[in-house]
């Protein structure tokens, strides 16, 4: 019984050492500054705007930012 508890304690210590090797960052992720904007409008207004083939969730008239 003593050897089982020893293995449990050793396993727990190894788990603690392995789990502490990760870097932790508290800085927020930075988004690139846009280099410009493109204004989109349609007739009639209210058309969906697609960006790179994906729905951007925006409707005309609106603008999209241009990133480098």
N, C-alpha and C positions, 0 to 999 in steps of 0.2 A: 504494500500500500504506500510505503514511503517513496518508492521509486516512481510510482505513477504521479504523485504530487510533484516530485522533482521535475519530471518531464513536462508537466503542465506549466510550472513556473518558468522553466527554461524556454518553452515554446512562447509563452507570453512575453518574455523579455526580448526574444528575437523578433516577434511581431512588432513590438514598440520601436525597436531600433530601425527596422526596415520602413515602417510607416512614417518616420520622422525625416526621411531623406528628401522630401519634396520641398521645392522652393515655394514660398508664399509671397505674393505681391499684393500690395494694397493700393497701388496706383491705378486709377481708372484707365481703361483702354482709350487710346487717342484715335480720333478719326481724322483722315486727311482733310485739309482745308480745300474747299472747292475752288477751282480756277475760273469758274464762270457759271452762268445759268442760261438755260434755253427756255423761252416762253412759248407755250403751246396753247393754241386756241382753235376752236372748230365751229362750224356752222351746221347744225344747231349746237349750242354748248352742252356739256354733260357727257361727252364721249370718254370712254376709259382710256387711260394713258398706259401703254406698254413700254417697258424699258428692257432692252436686251431680250425680248421675247417673253418677258414675265410681267404680269400685271403689277403695276406700281402701287395700286390702291388709290390713285389720284384720278380726278376727272377734269376735263377742260372747262374753262381756262385755268391754267396752272403753270408751274415752272419746275424744271428738273435741274439739279446741280450737276456740273461737269467736274469730275475728279481726274487727276492726272494718271 
